[in-house]
Amino acid sequence: MRVSADQALLPSGWASRVILEIGADGRIATVADGQAGAADIHVPVLLPAPSNLHSHTFQRAMAGLTERRSPAGRDSFWTWRELMYRFLDVLTPDDVEAIAAFAFAEMLEAGFGSVAEFHYLHHGPDGAPYDDLAELSSRVVSAAAESGIGLTLLPVHYRQGGLDGRPLTGGQKRFGNDLDRFLKLAEGARTLLPRLGPDARFGLAPHSLRAVPAADIAALERALPDLPFHIHAAEQEAEIAEVEAATGMRPVDWLLDHCDLSPRWCLIHATHMTETETDRLARSGAVAGLCPVTEANLGDGIFEGVRFLDAGGRFGVGSDSNIRISAAEELRQLEYSQRLRHRGRAVLAEPGGSVGRRLYDGALAGGAQALGRESGAIRPGAFADLVGLDPARFAGNGQGDGVLDGWLFTGDGRAVREVWSAGRHVVCGGTHVRREAIESRYRAAFEKILPRL
């Protein structure tokens, strides 16, 4: 397929009259700027598509169901989590697949080209494993195949209810494995990836320091030493207090001192860090996996973005709970949270530079790194993860970095007209190519779930 654009964001900067060719392998074969010629499709603006580095797709069906205040008083992440566990009690494998396909289609329509699915829902409602340990991983892979999204599958190890080793209870039982069973589950999940395209990737994710013993984290590091490795860290102040009480250290400091934090690591949230932790994490080369919309929805707190970026830190964004799926809104919320924290404007921009450009460049690079995916740039050899925008659908001057400032701060998903994931043309004219069938299955599943809650 040949794609032409009036302007495109290339590694060298903005270019006019660009034509690129997508090869049969899903990678960009050629890029020519300053030229015109015949093309299969034309877009006004062509960008690399960012990666969604953190998602729990099943939670998409919870969106809008947890926005009532409980009679008991102040609500928090922890009260939300209890509602999430009740929701888990009613999900079947068919439900999981239908919800995941719908969420993946929405991600593509929102401008994401790929996703890292932090997949911890493994067993039946009573905690009993399915006959196939990787049954629910298989459903996620099937949903990715139907939607066409580029997938990095991250099976999640979850062993205990806290650092005191207490057993899992209630909805947590659907997550739980000892190390041996988890490694068998992960091996089974990895064998599923050939059902997807050659761009599918695999990694591992110990859920958090409170849910996974230190010895298990070390064993998982050794099991797949070169693949993506994600972990929740420092999301909640109560979590930090529990880790400190058990280990004498804050969680990010503990990870930096006891693990080989490197560019393959992604610390999800990392919201509550000291200045020292912030600087050390930036120097490690690991990615901070920020989920600003979910973090705001749950009342988690505000990441210290200014110090982290000024120290050379790498970041990407994810849709996490999928309360709202929007690449533009994740980046907008990130900047707005910093403006509220520092009581200033354009705080994440380089001096004299565009906020949108710094946010978008950072999310492209950090997301691709976290997914272990050769994407994030319009260059020969990279996967053709691309998004075509219509600048008539947002405000601003519609030229150069003004495109990014206009889209991220005045637009939304309606500006996304075309999306390719590893060359698969999955969004045409703003709509996913299989939306009708995918949405129909999702609506049918949701109608059955709701009365069971």
Buried (B, 14 or more C-beta within 10 A) or exposed (E): BBBBBBBBBBEEEBBEBBBBBBBEBBBBBEBBBEEEEEBEBBBBBBBBBBBBBBBBBBBBBBBEEBEEEEEEEEBBBEBBBEBBBEBBBBBBBEBBBBBBBBBBBBBBBBBBBBBBBBBBBBBBEEBEBEEEBBBBBBBBBBBBBBBBBBBBBBBBBBBBBBBEEEEBEEBBBBBBBEBEBBBBBBEBBBEBBEEBBEBBBBBBBBBBBBBBBBEBBBBBBEBBEEBBBBBBBBBBBEBBEBBBEBBEBBBBBBBBEBBBBEBBBBBBBBBBBEEEBBBBBBEBBBBBBBBBBBBBBBEBBBBBBBBBBBBEBBBBBBBBBBBBBBBBBBBBBBBBBBBEBBEEEBBBBEEEEBBBBBBBBBBBBBBBBBBBBBBBBBBEEBBBBBBBBBBEBBEBEBBBBBBBBBBBBBBBBEBBBBBBBBBBBBBEEBEBBBBEEBBEBBEEBBEEBEEEE
